[in-house]
């Protein structure tokens, strides 16, 4: 009994996860923090993305 995301929903989730990973890698946070966030987004794609969106590392320009 798992969540299966297919079709256009899966494509949208893939694009959002790639965007999250690029943002995580490009952030100014420590390497350990980046690795943990990347693992979370990769292991739990939907839940990890939502958690990152709410509590994830922000870029320097977003903190102004």
MODELLER restraints for C-alpha pairs under 7 A, 6 or more apart:
rsr = mdl.restraints
at = mdl.atoms
rsr.add(forms.Gaussian(group=physical.xy_distance, feature=features.Distance(at['CA:17:A'], at['CA:41:A']), mean=6.80, stdev=0.5))
rsr.add(forms.Gaussian(group=physical.xy_distance, feature=features.Distance(at['CA:17:A'], at['CA:45:A']), mean=6.80, stdev=0.5))
rsr.add(forms.Gaussian(group=physical.xy_distance, feature=features.Distance(at['CA:17:A'], at['CA:49:A']), mean=6.42, stdev=0.5))
rsr.add(forms.Gaussian(group=physical.xy_distance, feature=features.Distance(at['CA:21:A'], at['CA:38:A']), mean=6.15, stdev=0.5))
rsr.add(forms.Gaussian(group=physical.xy_distance, feature=features.Distance(at['CA:24:A'], at['CA:34:A']), mean=5.95, stdev=0.5))
rsr.add(forms.Gaussian(group=physical.xy_distance, feature=features.Distance(at['CA:24:A'], at['CA:57:A']), mean=6.88, stdev=0.5))
rsr.add(forms.Gaussian(group=physical.xy_distance, feature=features.Distance(at['CA:25:A'], at['CA:34:A']), mean=6.28, stdev=0.5))
rsr.add(forms.Gaussian(group=physical.xy_distance, feature=features.Distance(at['CA:27:A'], at['CA:57:A']), mean=6.99, stdev=0.5))
rsr.add(forms.Gaussian(group=physical.xy_distance, feature=features.Distance(at['CA:27:A'], at['CA:58:A']), mean=6.87, stdev=0.5))
rsr.add(forms.Gaussian(group=physical.xy_distance, feature=features.Distance(at['CA:27:A'], at['CA:59:A']), mean=5.37, stdev=0.5))
rsr.add(forms.Gaussian(group=physical.xy_distance, feature=features.Distance(at['CA:28:A'], at['CA:59:A']), mean=6.77, stdev=0.5))
rsr.add(forms.Gaussian(group=physical.xy_distance, feature=features.Distance(at['CA:40:A'], at['CA:48:A']), mean=5.21, stdev=0.5))
rsr.add(forms.Gaussian(group=physical.xy_distance, feature=features.Distance(at['CA:41:A'], at['CA:48:A']), mean=4.36, stdev=0.5))
rsr.add(forms.Gaussian(group=physical.xy_distance, feature=features.Distance(at['CA:41:A'], at['CA:49:A']), mean=5.53, stdev=0.5))
